[in-house]
């Protein structure tokens, strides 16, 4: 899988997790944290799902956290100006 396809897949998985976690929170009244979304994404990843390999690079959790925050704030959907 190339980097762009991998990023798009991870965004889609993160978006799905945001919808699931936020939906559960709305139905139960229990608040959630971004880490709850990250945990949901990580739990659903296949065992062989790629992780960053460059030394000093962000971890996969860091990348998912950033994506989840951008989805939750709407920043992912804003047009770059």
C-alpha positions in Angstrom: 0.0 0.0 0.0 1.4 3.4 -0.9 1.7 6.3 1.5 -1.3 8.2 0.1 -3.5 5.1 0.1 -2.4 4.3 3.7 -3.2 7.8 4.9 -6.6 7.7 3.2 -7.4 4.3 4.8 -6.3 5.6 8.2 -8.4 8.7 7.9 -11.4 6.6 6.9 -10.9 4.3 9.9 -10.5 7.3 12.2 -13.6 8.9 10.9 -15.6 5.7 11.5 -14.2 5.5 15.0 -15.1 9.1 15.7 -18.7 8.5 14.6 -18.9 5.3 16.7 -17.4 6.9 19.9 -19.3 10.1 19.5 -22.5 8.3 18.8 -22.1 6.1 21.9 -21.3 9.2 24.0 -24.4 11.0 22.7 -26.6 8.0 23.6 -25.2 7.4 27.0 -24.3 11.0 28.0 -20.8 9.8 28.9 -18.1 12.2 27.6 -15.2 10.9 25.6 -11.6 11.9 24.9 -9.6 11.8 21.7 -7.6 8.9 23.2 -10.9 6.9 23.2 -11.1 7.3 19.5 -7.4 6.4 19.0 -7.9 3.3 21.1 -10.9 2.3 19.0 -8.9 2.8 15.8 -5.9 0.8 17.1 -8.2 -2.1 18.3 -9.6 -2.4 14.8 -6.3 -2.4 12.9 -5.1 -5.7 11.5 -2.0 -7.0 13.2 0.2 -6.3 10.2 -1.0 -2.7 9.7 2.0 -0.5 8.9 3.4 1.8 11.5 5.9 4.7 10.9 9.4 3.3 10.7 11.6 6.4 10.6 13.6 6.9 13.8 12.3 10.0 15.6 9.1 10.0 13.5 5.7 10.3 15.0 4.1 7.1 16.3 1.0 5.7 14.6 -1.0 6.8 17.7 0.4 10.3 17.2 -0.8 10.3 13.6 -4.3 8.9 14.6 -4.6 11.5 17.4 -3.9 14.3 15.0 -6.4 12.9 12.5 -9.1 12.5 15.2 -8.6 16.0 16.5 -8.8 17.4 12.9 -12.0 15.4 12.4 -13.6 16.5 15.7 -12.7 20.2 15.2 -13.7 20.2 11.5 -10.2 21.2 10.5 -9.9 18.2 8.2 -12.8 19.5 6.1 -11.6 23.1 5.8 -10.3 24.4 2.5 -6.6 25.5 2.9 -6.4 29.2 2.1 
